[in-house]
Amino acid sequence: MNKDAFEKTLNDPLGYWRTKDRNEVGKLLGAEAAAMVGYDQRNPHHCYDLFMHILHTVDEIDDRFSILLKAAAFFHDIGKPEAAMEKNGRLVFYGHAKRSAEITEPLLRLMGYGSDDIKTICFLIRHHDDFISWVLPEDNYDHKNPYLAEITAENLSKHIESVRKKNELSDKQYNLELWKEQLMLCKADILSQAEFVYMKGKLVDSRERKIKKIDRLLSIIYDF
């Protein structure tokens, strides 16, 4: 499937892709994409199999955003089957964002995407889980936990600067607009997850709370 044909499907992802079986997806996009079809995520944060999750994520991207964001949404979790690990009777996907970007890059090249667009899409994929462990300042959390970060302007600015120094994109590409789109990918991802998250019968998180965190980050970045 070439770039133009693929992007056309992103305007109605559920209408085009949801009836495709694994063999059909494999013929169009390759084995890694086919592996998402029917893949049971076995994780309380998710209410769909992997392929349906990514289709709903694309569907949540507003048309006012770039087609590159929709492309990133389509491939943002393609690395999950390879990254999956058993933990306490469920699956976890540590490092899947990085692996997803690695898998996506050659696929995009085969489809006919240019170098700049590939870098942009893979940036969005690689960083779509950057804020998963961030917490609202008003949250009750362990302040000594080094894996948690408060959602503040200072911390967000430090994170953006840290990523910038890795020189993943040219100065022309690298700007706050890209981070706004990255946060919209985060939001679309969350909107395609379970409404409530239970572990051992206890409510531990909710879609509403996750969205609140992304909205707080968006409000900060729009003030930069």
PADREN-623524 format. One record per residue: z, x, y of N, C-alpha, C, O in turn. Coordinates in steps of 0.001 Angstrom, whole numbers, plus 524288, in hexadecimal, padded with zeros to 5 digits. Example, Ala and Ser with C-alpha at 12.3 -4.5 7.8 and 13.67 -1.06 7.14 Angstrom:
<sites>
SITE    n_zz    n_xx    n_yy   ca_zz   ca_xx   ca_yy    c_zz    c_xx    c_yy    o_zz    o_xx    o_yy
SITE   81E78   83386   7E9C6   81E78   8300C   7EE6C   81E78   83390   7F31C   82111   8379C   7F309
SITE   81BA8   83232   7F736   81BE4   83566   7FBDC   81EBE   83264   8001E   81F67   83461   80472
</sites>
This chain:
<sites>
SITE    n_zz    n_xx    n_yy   ca_zz   ca_xx   ca_yy    c_zz    c_xx    c_yy    o_zz    o_xx    o_yy
SITE   80000   80352   7FB58   80000   80000   80000   80000   80375   804D9   80342   806F6   80552
SITE   7FC65   80282   8086E   7FC32   805C2   80D16   7FFD2   803AB   8115E   80215   7FF75   810D9
SITE   80051   80696   81577   803E9   80568   819BC   802F6   7FFFA   81C05   806A2   7FCEC   81C94
SITE   7FE24   7FEC3   81D54   7FCFA   7F9C8   81FDC   7FE4A   7F526   81C55   80084   7F147   81E20
SITE   7FCED   7F589   81766   7FE0A   7F14F   813B8   803EA   7F0A3   812FB   805E6   7EC43   812CF
SITE   806A9   7F507   8128D   80C58   7F4CF   811ED   80EF0   7F243   816A2   81234   7EEC9   81606
SITE   80D84   7F3F7   81B4B   81000   7F1E4   81FFE   80EF6   7EC10   820AA   81237   7E93E   822D0
SITE   80A80   7EA46   81EDB   80959   7E4AF   81F25   80D39   7E18E   81BDC   80EB7   7DD3A   81D54
SITE   80EDC   7E3BF   81765   8129F   7E105   81409   817FC   7E09C   81691   81B0A   7DD25   8153C
SITE   81925   7E41F   81A35   81E4F   7E439   81C9C   81F1C   7DFBC   8207A   82384   7DEB4   8221A
SITE   81AE9   7DD15   821F2   81B68   7D892   8255D   81D81   7D3CD   82270   81FA0   7D036   824D6
SITE   81CEA   7D3C6   81D45   81F13   7CFA1   819FA   820AE   7D20C   814CD   81E4B   7D0FA   810C4
SITE   824B8   7D54F   814E5   82616   7D85A   8103A   8278A   7D504   80B85   82608   7D636   8071D
SITE   82A76   7D0DB   80C76   82C08   7CD8D   80818   82759   7CAA3   805DC   826C9   7CA1E   8011C
SITE   823FE   7C8BD   8095E   81F6E   7C5E3   80792   81BC6   7C930   8044E   81987   7C745   80082
SITE   81B21   7CE27   805B8   81777   7D182   802EE   819E3   7D403   7FE15   8177F   7D3FA   7F9E9
SITE   81E9A   7D630   7FE94   820B0   7D9A4   7FA8C   82425   7D702   7F67B   82492   7D8F9   7F21D
SITE   8269C   7D2AB   7F7C3   82AAE   7D0A4   7F43C   8288B   7CEED   7EEEF   82B77   7CED3   7EB1D
SITE   82380   7CD93   7EE9B   82139   7CBE4   7E9A0   81EEF   7D069   7E681   81D1C   7CFA8   7E21F
SITE   81F05   7D526   7E8C3   81CC8   7D9AE   7E613   820A0   7DBB6   7E1F7   82540   7DC67   7E314
SITE   81EB0   7DCAA   7DD37   8220A   7DEF1   7D93F   821F7   7E4E4   7D9AF   81F50   7E719   7DD08
SITE   824E3   7E765   7D64A   82570   7ED17   7D6A2   8203E   7EFE5   7D5FD   81F31   7F3B7   7D8B7
SITE   81CFC   7EE0A   7D267   817EB   7F091   7D18C   8147C   7F024   7D662   811D8   7F3E5   7D7D2
SITE   81480   7EB97   7D8E5   81149   7EACF   7DD8A   81313   7EE47   7E208   80FE4   7F0AA   7E4BB
SITE   8182D   7EE86   7E2C9   81A43   7F1D8   7E6F3   81909   7F78E   7E5CF   817BE   7FA87   7E95C
SITE   8196F   7F916   7E0E2   81840   7FE73   7DF62   812A1   7FFEB   7E07E   8118C   8043B   7E252
SITE   80F0B   7FC5A   7DF65   8097D   7FD6B   7E066   8086B   7FDF3   7E63C   8050B   800FB   7E7D3
SITE   80B4D   7FAFF   7E972   80A61   7FB10   7EF0E   80D32   7FF7F   7F1D3   80B14   801CF   7F578
SITE   81206   800B8   7F019   81544   80461   7F310   817B4   808BD   7EFD5   81A50   80C23   7F203
SITE   816EE   808BB   7EABD   818F1   80D02   7E79C   81DEF   80BB2   7E4A4   82056   8079B   7E56E
SITE   81F66   80F50   7E135   823B8   80E6D   7DD90   828F8   80DC3   7E049   82C27   80A8C   7DEA7
SITE   829E7   810CA   7E472   82EFA   81075   7E717   82FCC   80B15   7E984   83414   808EA   7E939
SITE   82BB5   808EA   7EBEB   82C1E   803A5   7EE1E   82CBE   7FFA1   7E9C8   82FC7   7FBEF   7EA51
SITE   829E8   80051   7E57F   82A3D   7FCB0   7E11E   82FBE   7FC84   7DEDC   83179   7F86E   7DD01
SITE   83284   800F1   7DF01   837C7   80132   7DCD2   83B9D   7FDAA   7DFB3   83FBC   7FC59   7DD99
SITE   83A4D   7FC1F   7E47F   83DC0   7F8A5   7E775   83D82   7F308   7E581   8413E   7F015   7E632
SITE   83931   7F185   7E316   83862   7EC16   7E178   83C36   7EA95   7DD2C   83C3E   7ECEF   7D8FA
SITE   83F6B   7E6AD   7DE3B   8433F   7E4D4   7DA6E   847E0   7E868   7D99A   84B15   7E770   7D627
SITE   8484B   7EC8F   7DCB7   84C92   7F058   7DC00   851C1   7EDE8   7DDA3   85274   7EC6E   7E228
SITE   8555D   7ED7F   7D9EF   85A81   7EB2E   7DAE8   85DF8   7EF32   7DD9E   85F4D   7F336   7DB54
SITE   85F6F   7EE1C   7E284   86285   7F1E3   7E588   86839   7F21E   7E3CA   86AE9   7F5F6   7E4DA
SITE   86A12   7EE1B   7E129   86F65   7EE21   7DEFF   8735F   7F046   7E2E5   8766F   7F3C5   7E1A9
SITE   87341   7EE28   7E77F   876C2   7EFDE   7EBA8   87851   7EB0E   7EEC9   874F1   7E7EB   7F02A
SITE   87D59   7EA65   7EFF0   87F25   7E596   7F285   87CFB   7E4CC   7F7FD   87D58   7E07F   7FA1C
SITE   87ABC   7E8DB   7FA53   87879   7E83F   7FF87   87321   7E592   7FF58   870FB   7E423   80366
SITE   87106   7E4E9   7FAA9   86BAE   7E2F5   7FA3F   86B4E   7DDE7   7F725   86DE1   7DD39   7F324
SITE   86805   7DA5D   7F91C   8673C   7D54C   7F6A7   861C2   7D4B8   7F45B   8609B   7D0C0   7F1E5
SITE   85E60   7D898   7F51D   85911   7D886   7F307   8581E   7DD51   7EFAD   85AD8   7E140   7F023
SITE   85424   7DCEC   7EC3A   85269   7E1BC   7E9B2   84FF0   7E52F   7EDE3   84F04   7E367   7F242
SITE   84EE1   7EA10   7EC98   84D52   7EDE9   7F083   84844   7EC62   7F34F   847F6   7ECC4   7F818
SITE   84452   7EAAA   7F069   83F57   7E967   7F2DB   83FDB   7E4A9   7F677   83DB8   7E4A6   7FAC6
SITE   842A6   7E0B0   7F4BD   8436B   7DC1D   7F816   8469E   7DD89   7FCE2   845C5   7DB5D   80116
SITE   84A4A   7E12B   7FC4C   84D58   7E2EF   800CD   849D8   7E56C   804EC   84A5F   7E449   80990
SITE   84649   7E8CE   8033E   842FD   7EB6A   8072B   83F30   7E78A   809A6   83DEC   7E80F   80E43
SITE   83D5C   7E3B3   806B5   839DB   7DFC3   808F5   83CA7   7DC7D   80D10   83A77   7DB58   81130
SITE   8417C   7DAFF   80BEC   8448E   7D80E   80FC1   845CB   7DB71   81480   845F2   7D97D   818E4
SITE   846AB   7E075   813A8   847B3   7E400   8180A   842FE   7E448   81BAA   84390   7E3E9   8206D
SITE   83E57   7E4F0   8196D   83998   7E4F8   81CA6   8390D   7DFCD   81F90   837A6   7DFB8   82429
SITE   83A28   7DB8B   81CE5   83998   7D65B   81F39   83D46   7D58B   823D0   83C39   7D25C   82741
SITE   8419B   7D871   823DC   84573   7D7F1   8281B   843E9   7DB14   82CF7   8465B   7DA7B   83110
SITE   83FEB   7DE64   82C96   83E2A   7E183   8310B   83AE2   7DE17   834A6   836D4   7DC0E   8330F
SITE   83C9F   7DD7A   83973   839DA   7DA53   83D46   83488   7DCB4   83E81   833F7   7E17A   83E9E
SITE   830A6   7D965   83F6D   82B59   7DB45   84075   82AE0   7DE69   84583   826F4   7E112   84653
SITE   82ECA   7DE24   848E4   82E7C   7E12F   84DB6   82F67   7E701   84CB2   82E78   7EA3D   85021
SITE   83137   7E854   8480B   831FF   7EDCF   846AF   82D19   7EFFC   84412   829BC   7ED0C   8424A
SITE   82CC0   7F51C   843E0   82802   7F7A5   84200   82726   7F6BF   83C32   82AD7   7F5D6   83940
SITE   8222F   7F704   83A97   820CF   7F698   83514   8230D   7FB2B   831FF   823E1   7FABC   82D47
SITE   8240A   7FF88   834A0   8266D   80406   831F9   82BF8   802C3   83037   82DBD   804A3   82C28
SITE   82EB4   7FF92   83348   833FA   7FDFA   831BB   833BD   7FA90   82CDB   83706   7FB0B   82961
SITE   82FDC   7F721   82C9A   82F43   7F3DC   827F7   82DE6   7F732   82334   82FBD   7F62A   81EE1
SITE   82AAE   7FB2E   82406   82963   7FEB3   81FB2   82E3C   80190   81DCB   82F04   80234   81917
SITE   8317F   80348   82177   83662   805E3   82007   839ED   80225   81D06   83C6F   803AC   81937
SITE   83A1F   7FD3F   81EC1   83D56   7F95F   81C0C   83B7E   7F89E   81669   83EAC   7F7F1   812DF
SITE   83663   7F8BB   8159D   83449   7F7EE   8105D   835F3   7FC4B   80C9F   8370A   7FB4D   8080B
SITE   83624   80113   80E92   83748   8057E   80B24   83CDC   80792   80B9E   83E28   80B83   8092F
SITE   84034   804FD   80EB8   8453E   8076A   81007   848CC   8084D   80B55   84C36   80BAE   80B8B
SITE   84818   8055E   80721   84B79   805F5   8028C   8487F   807A4   7FDA7   84A89   80726   7F953
SITE   843C7   80998   7FE41   84097   80AE2   7F9B1   84314   80F26   7F652   841CD   80FA0   7F1B5
SITE   84693   81237   7F88E   84925   81663   7F5A4   84DF1   814B0   7F29A   85051   817DF   7EFE4
SITE   84F6C   80FBC   7F2FE   8543A   80DFB   7F065   8542C   80EA7   7EA77   8580B   81085   7E84F
SITE   85003   80D3C   7E7C1   85027   80DF2   7E215   85138   81395   7E06E   853DE   8147C   7DC85
SITE   84F33   81757   7E357   85025   81CD5   7E20B   8559F   81E96   7E395   857E1   821F7   7E104
SITE   857C9   81C52   7E7C3   85CE2   81DFB   7E9B8   8616F   81B18   7E72E   865EE   81C9E   7E7F0
SITE   86066   81701   7E437   8647E   81390   7E222   86862   81678   7DEB0   866EC   819AA   7DB68
SITE   86D64   81546   7DF87   871A3   81772   7DC61   87581   81324   7DB12   87662   80F9A   7DE34
SITE   877CA   81373   7D67B   87BE2   80FC5   7D4E1   88107   8112A   7D783   88291   815B9   7D797
SITE   883B1   80D43   7D9AB   888D9   80E1C   7DBE3   88BFF   80917   7DB72   88AA7   80521   7DDD1
SITE   8902C   80947   7D868   893AD   804D0   7D7C7   890CB   7FFDA   7D63B   891DE   7FBA0   7D843
SITE   88D1F   8006B   7D29D   88A5F   7FBEC   7D093   8860D   7F9C3   7D401   88418   7F57C   7D301
SITE   8848B   7FC9F   7D801   88045   7FAEA   7DB61   87CD9   7FFA1   7DC87   87E17   80401   7DAF7
SITE   8788A   7FEB8   7DF41   87524   802FD   7E0C9   87621   80487   7E677   8770B   8012E   7E9CB
SITE   875F0   80995   7E786   8760E   80B9E   7ECD9   87134   80F01   7ED7B   86EF1   810CF   7E9A4
SITE   86FA0   80FDB   7F262   86A97   81252   7F362   86B1A   816B3   7F765   86847   816CF   7FB49
SITE   86EB1   81A44   7F66E   86F9A   81E92   7FA0E   86A9C   821D2   7FABE   86819   82358   7F6EF
SITE   86940   822D3   7FF9D   864B8   8260A   800BF   85F82   82346   80038   85B6A   825C9   8006B
SITE   85F98   81E2B   7FF8E   85AA4   81B76   7FE9C   8571B   81B5A   80367   85255   81B29   802DB
SITE   8595D   81B77   80819   85615   81B55   80CD2   852AA   82036   80D26   84E02   81FE2   80E4E
SITE   85502   824B0   80C21   8520E   829A5   80C27   84DE9   829A3   807E2   84971   82B2C   808C5
SITE   84F75   827E2   80338   84BB4   827C0   7FEE8   84749   823E4   80008   842C7   824E6   7FEB0
SITE   8488E   81F86   80278   84490   81BA4   803CC   84086   81DF2   80780   83BD8   81D09   806DF
SITE   84251   820EF   80B5F   83EB0   82375   80F0E   83B3D   82765   80C3B   83698   827D4   80D65
SITE   83D7A   82A41   8088A   83A7C   82E31   805A0   83636   82BA4   80251   831DE   82DAB   801F0
SITE   83777   8273D   7FFF3   833A2   8247B   7FCBC   82F64   8220A   8001C   82ACD   82205   7FEAD
SITE   830F7   81FFC   80495   82D61   81D14   807F2   82948   82088   80A80   824CE   81EE7   80B27
SITE   82AC2   82543   80BF1   8272A   828A6   80EE2   821D8   82953   80C3D   81DDE   8285A   80EC2
SITE   82194   82AF3   80744   81C6E   82B8B   804D5   8199F   82655   803FC   814D1   82626   80411
SITE   81C8F   8221D   8032D   81A1D   81CFB   80297   8173E   81B6F   80791   812D7   81983   80761
SITE   819CA   81C49   80C04   8175B   81AFD   81105   8127A   81E44   811F5   80E97   81C58   8140B
SITE   812B4   82330   8106C   80E37   826A3   8112B   8098B   824BB   80DFD   8051B   824C6   80FD8
SITE   80A9D   8230F   80927   80675   82100   805DC   80425   81BFB   80820   7FF81   81AE9   80770
SITE   8075F   818ED   80ACF   8059C   81400   80D11   8026F   814CC   8120E   7FFD9   81131   813E8
SITE   802A2   81989   8143A   7FF8F   81AAD   818D6   8028B   81AE4   81DED   8002E   81AC6   8221D
SITE   807B5   81B35   81DA8   80AD6   81BB7   82267   80A5D   8213C   82495   809EF   82504   821A5
SITE   80A72   821AA   829CE   80A56   826B4   82C53   80FA6   8294F   82C56   8139C   826D2   82B3A
SITE   80FB9   82E53   82D97   81476   83179   82D5A   818D2   82F58   830D8   81D4F   82F03   82F28
SITE   8178B   82DE6   835B1   81B8D   82BFD   8394C   81DFB   826EB   8375A   822BC   82641   83797
SITE   81AB9   82352   83569   81CC2   81E5C   8336D   82024   81F31   82E96   8241C   81C90   82DE8
SITE   81E93   822D0   82B42   821AE   82400   82696   82710   82607   82823   82B03   82472   825E5
SITE   82734   82983   82BF6   82C3C   82BA8   82DB4   82FB5   82768   82FF4   8346D   8275F   82F07
SITE   82D64   823D0   832E8   8306F   81F93   83532   832A0   81BFE   830FA   83745   81AC1   83104
SITE   82F4F   81A56   82D5A   8310B   816D7   8292A   83544   8196E   825E1   83936   816FD   824A0
SITE   83474   81E58   8247D   83843   8210E   8212A   83D5D   82215   82412   84188   82234   821AC
SITE   83D13   822D3   82935   841E1   8234C   82C4F   84509   81E40   82BEE   849BE   81E65   82AF7
SITE   8427D   819D9   82CAD   84529   814CB   82C6E   8479A   813E7   8270F   84BFB   811F5   826A7
SITE   844C8   81552   822FD   846D7   814B9   81DB3   84B76   8185B   81CCD   84F83   816BB   81ACA
SITE   84AD2   81D49   81E4E   84ED9   8213D   81D3B   8540C   81FF4   81FD8   85831   8216F   81DE8
SITE   853CE   81D31   8243E   8589A   81C39   82734   85A6F   81689   82720   85DCC   8150A   82A38
SITE   8583D   81359   8239B   859A5   80DD4   823C5   85F38   80CC0   821F6   86149   80881   822DF
SITE   861A1   81088   81F6F   86713   80FDD   81DB8   86AD9   8134F   820C3   86F4F   81405   81F1F
SITE   86924   81575   82528   86C6F   81915   8281C   871A6   816B6   829A9   87596   81977   829DB
SITE   871BC   811A7   82AC4   87667   80F47   82D12   87975   80BE5   82939   87CBD   808C2   82AD0
SITE   87862   80C85   82434   87AD9   80930   8205C   880C7   809DA   8202C   8839E   80631   81EE3
SITE   882A1   80E94   82179   8884D   80F96   82141   88AD6   80F97   826AA   88F52   8113A   8273D
SITE   88801   80DC8   82A98   88A45   80D72   82FCF   88D70   80870   83047   88C39   80482   82DC9
SITE   89180   8089D   8337B   89506   80429   83400   895B7   802C3   839C1   89520   80614   83D30
SITE   896F5   7FDE3   83AC0   89822   7FC30   84008   89D6B   7FE60   841B3   8A0F9   7FEC1   83E7B
SITE   89E01   7FFCF   8469F   8A2FB   80206   84866   8A7A2   7FE6D   84763   8AC04   8003E   8469B
SITE   8A6A3   7F955   84768   8AAF5   7F5A6   8469D   8AC37   7F4C0   840DA   8AFEF   7F1F9   83F98
SITE   8A925   7F714   83D5B   8AA1E   7F66C   837C4   8AF1E   7F93C   83624   8B0A3   7FD32   83868
SITE   8B192   7F714   83235   8B61B   7F9A5   82FDE   8B419   7FD3E   82B8A   8B287   7FB6C   82760
SITE   8B42A   8024A   82C89   8B1FF   805ED   828BC   8B523   80AFB   828BE   8B850   80BE6   82C3C
SITE   8B43B   80E38   824D6   8B6EE   81337   82446   8B483   8172D   8280D   8B03F   81929   8270F
SITE   8B72A   81851   82C4E   8B522   81BDD   83047   8B4A5   8217E   82E53   8B20F   824B2   830D1
SITE   8B717   822B6   829E9   8B6CE   827F9   827C5   8B22B   828A3   8240A   8B112   82CF6   82240
SITE   8AF7C   82457   822E4   8AB12   82490   81F46   8A667   8272C   821FB   8A43D   824F4   825A8
SITE   8A4D4   82BD1   8203C   8A09C   82EB5   822E0   89B43   82C39   82232   8978D   82DB3   824DF
SITE   89AD3   82870   81E9D   895C7   825F4   81D97   894DB   8212B   8210B   890B7   81EBB   820CE
SITE   898B9   81FDB   8243B   8983B   81B62   827BF   89797   81D47   82D5B   899DE   82139   82EE4
SITE   89479   81A6F   83068   893C3   81BB6   835EE   89408   816BA   83923   891CE   812BD   837A4
SITE   896BF   816F0   83D88   89710   81263   840F5   891E8   8118B   843C7   88F33   81542   84530
SITE   8909C   80CA1   84490   88BE9   80B4D   84784   88D3D   80B9E   84D4D   88F47   807EF   84F9F
SITE   88C04   8101D   84F8A   88CE0   810FD   8551E   8880E   813A3   85756   884EE   815E4   85475
SITE   8877B   8135A   85C76   88308   815E2   85F0A   8830F   81BBD   85E0C   87EF6   81E18   85D2A
SITE   887AA   81E13   85E31   88811   823BB   85D5B   8864C   8253C   857E4   88341   828E6   8573C
SITE   88833   8226A   853F4   886BD   823BB   84E97   880F5   822C0   84D86   87E6E   825BD   84ABC
SITE   87EE4   81E8A   84FC6   87959   81D72   84F03   875F9   821A4   8518E   87216   8235D   84F4F
SITE   8777D   82343   8563F   8749F   82754   858FE   874BC   82C71   855EE   870C6   82F25   85597
SITE   87938   82DC5   853B7   879B3   8328D   8509D   87640   83250   84BC8   873C8   8362A   84A4F
SITE   8761E   82DC1   84958   872FD   82D37   8449C   86D2C   82DD6   845D3   86A60   830A3   84318
SITE   86B67   82B36   849EF   865EA   82B8C   84B71   86467   8312B   84CC2   86037   832FE   84B41
SITE   867D6   833E5   84F92   866C7   83955   850FF   866AE   83CDA   84C2B   86385   84075   84BD0
SITE   86A2E   83BC3   84878   86A52   83EDB   843AA   8653E   83E49   8409C   86322   8421D   83E9B
SITE   86350   8397E   84048   85E66   83894   83D87   859D4   83B02   84081   8563E   83D2C   83E23
SITE   859F7   83AA4   845A9   855BB   83CD4   848D9   85511   842A9   847DA   850B2   844A9   847B1
SITE   85970   84558   8472F   85940   84B03   84678   856AA   84C9E   84153   85536   85125   840A2
SITE   8561C   848F2   83DCA   85383   84A2E   838D8   84D97   84A39   8396D   84AC2   84BB8   835D7
SITE   84BB9   84883   83E1C   84623   848CF   83F57   842BA   8460F   83B53   83EB6   8481F   839AB
SITE   84462   8415E   839C6   8413E   83E6F   83605   83C5B   83C2A   8388A   83878   83B37   835DF
SITE   83C86   83B4D   83D9A   8381F   8390F   8406C   8370B   83C3A   8454D   83A6D   83F11   84734
SITE   83253   83BB9   8474C   83105   83E5A   84C28   833DE   83BC4   850B0   835C7   83762   85031
SITE   83426   83E7B   8551A   836B1   83C42   859BA   83415   83732   85B6B   836AB   833A2   85D5A
SITE   82EE6   836E1   85AAE   82C0B   83233   85C37   82DCA   82D7E   8590B   82E50   8292E   85B1C
SITE   82EAF   82E5A   85406   83045   82A09   8509F   8360D   828C5   8511D   837A5   82442   850A3
SITE   83927   82CC9   85211   83ED0   82C2C   851AA   8410B   829E8   856B6   8412B   82C90   85AB8
SITE   842C8   82513   8568A   8450D   82290   85B1B   8489F   81E27   85960   848F7   81CE9   854BE
SITE   84B46   81BCE   85D2C   84F04   817B5   85BDE   84C63   812D8   859A7   84ED1   80FE8   856B8
SITE   84772   811F8   85B09   844B5   80D6F   858EF   84473   80DBF   852F7   844C9   809C4   8504B
SITE   843DA   81271   850EF   843AD   81324   84B47   848EF   811B5   848D7   84920   80F52   844AC
SITE   84D34   8132C   84B75   8525F   811D2   8496F   85364   80BF8   849BC   8561D   809CE   8466A
SITE   8513B   80967   84DB2   851BD   803B3   84DFD   84F0B   80128   84955   8510F   7FD73   84706
SITE   84A6C   80339   847FA   847AE   80123   84370   84AA9   80263   83E6B   84AD8   7FF32   83AD3
SITE   84CF8   80703   83E30   85006   80869   8398F   85488   80493   838CC   855AD   802FE   83467
SITE   85713   80317   83D18   85B66   7FF5E   83CC0   85974   7F9F0   83B47   85C38   7F6FF   838AB
SITE   854AD   7F895   83CF3   8527A   7F393   83B59   85133   7F397   83584   8518F   7EF86   832FA
SITE   84FBA   7F814   8335E   84F06   7F87F   82DBA   85444   7F7B7   82AFE   85491   7F4F5   82710
SITE   8585E   7FA1E   82D09   85D9F   7F956   82AE4   85F07   7F38B   82ACE   86118   7F18E   826F2
SITE   85DE1   7F0E1   82F1F   85F43   7EB5D   82FA2   85C32   7E806   82BC5   85E66   7E494   8293E
SITE   8571E   7E90A   82B50   853E1   7E61F   8279F   855B6   7E70C   82206   855C7   7E373   81ED6
SITE   8572E   7EBDD   820DF   85942   7ED4E   81BBC   85E23   7EA19   81A87   85EA9   7E7F7   81640
SITE   861A5   7E9C4   81E42   8668A   7E6E0   81D8B   8658A   7E10E   81CE9   86802   7DE83   819A9
SITE   861F0   7DEEE   81FFB   860BC   7D958   81FA6   85E8B   7D7D4   81A51   85E64   7D337   818F7
SITE   85CD9   7DBB7   8174C   85AB4   7DAC3   81219   85E9E   7DC18   80DD2   85D31   7DC9D   80942
SITE   8638F   7DCA5   80F51   867B5   7DDCF   80B98   86B22   7D8FB   80AB1   86A3F   7D4D9   80CFD
SITE   86F01   7D994   8075A   8728F   7D547   80614   875C0   7D3AF   80AE1   87738   7D6FA   80E0F
SITE   876C8   7CEAD   80B59   879C3   7CCC5   80FD8   87F67   7CEAF   80FB0   881AD   7D002   813B6
SITE   8819C   7CECD   80B02   886FB   7D0B1   80A52   8871A   7D4C4   805FB   88440   7D459   80222
SITE   88A6A   7D8B4   806A2   88AD4   7DCEB   802D2   8903C   7DCB7   80050   89436   7DD4E   802F3
SITE   8904F   7DBDE   7FB2E   89537   7DB9E   7F848   8957B   7E026   7F46B   89199   7E17F   7F1EB
SITE   89A09   7E271   7F3F9   89B0C   7E658   7EFFB   8A03B   7E505   7ED5D   8A444   7E476   7EFEC
SITE   8A000   7E487   7E82A   8A497   7E303   7E51C   8A6EE   7DDE9   7E72F   8ABAF   7DD3E   7E764
SITE   8A373   7DA58   7E8B5   8A523   7D539   7EA7F   8A727   7D507   7F00C   8A8D9   7D0EA   7F1DD
SITE   8A6FD   7D970   7F2C7   8A90A   7D9B7   7F81E   8A495   7DA6A   7FC04   8A119   7DDA1   7FB35
SITE   8A4B8   7D75F   80044   8A0CF   7D7E5   80459   8A1A9   7DD02   8074E   8A5D0   7DDD5   80994
SITE   89DC0   7E06D   80747   89E5C   7E586   809C3   89AAC   7E649   80E6D   89B7E   7E9D1   81195
SITE   896B6   7E315   80EE1   8930B   7E39E   81335   88FBD   7DEB0   81388   88FE3   7DB61   8100C
SITE   88CCC   7DE40   817B3   88953   7D9C5   81857   88484   7DB5E   81B67   88494   7DF38   81E48
SITE   8805D   7D860   81AC3   87B9A   7D953   81DBD   87CAC   7D8CC   82399   87A98   7DBC9   826BC
SITE   87FE3   7D506   8250A   8811B   7D429   82A8E   883B2   7D8F1   82CF9   88273   7DA65   83162
SITE   88740   7DB60   82A2A   889F3   7DFFB   82C3A   88628   7E48E   82CCA   88657   7E765   830AA
SITE   882B9   7E546   828F2   87EE2   7E97E   8293D   87B41   7E8C1   82DE9   87A05   7EC7C   830AF
SITE   8798F   7E3E8   82EC0   87623   7E2C8   8332E   878F6   7E3CF   8384D   8769A   7E5BB   83C06
SITE   87DF0   7E28E   83886   88107   7E387   83D38   88107   7E958   83E91   880B6   7EAC6   84325
SITE   88163   7ECB4   83A95   8815A   7F258   83B89   87C13   7F421   83DB0   87BDE   7F73D   84159
SITE   877D5   7F22D   83B6C   872AA   7F3B7   83D54   871BB   7F1B4   842DA   86F79   7F472   84618
SITE   87373   7ECF4   843ED   872D3   7EACC   84937   875E2   7EE05   84D35   87423   7EEB6   851A2
SITE   87A76   7EFFD   84BA1   87D80   7F34C   84F2D   87A8D   7F86A   85038   87A59   7FA3D   854A9
SITE   8784F   7FAAF   84C29   87541   7FF75   84CD5   87083   7FE83   8504D   86F36   801C5   85397
SITE   86DF0   7FA16   84F94   86969   7F8C9   852D1   86AF4   7F81B   85887   86827   7F9D2   85C0B
SITE   86F63   7F59F   8596F   87124   7F4D8   85ED6   8723A   7FA0B   8617E   8713B   7FAA9   86628
SITE   87446   7FDCE   85E84   87558   80303   860A1   87048   805E5   861DD   86FAF   8082A   86610
SITE   86CA1   805C4   85E20   867E1   808D5   85EE5   86477   80694   86337   86191   80978   865BB
SITE   864C1   80182   8641B   861BC   7FF34   86867   8641B   8009E   86DB0   86193   80011   871BE
SITE   868F1   8026C   86D9C   86B7C   8041E   87285   86A94   809E6   8739F   86BD6   80BBF   877E1
SITE   86871   80CC2   86FE8   8679E   81264   870B4   8638F   81340   8750C   8624D   817B6   87654
</sites>
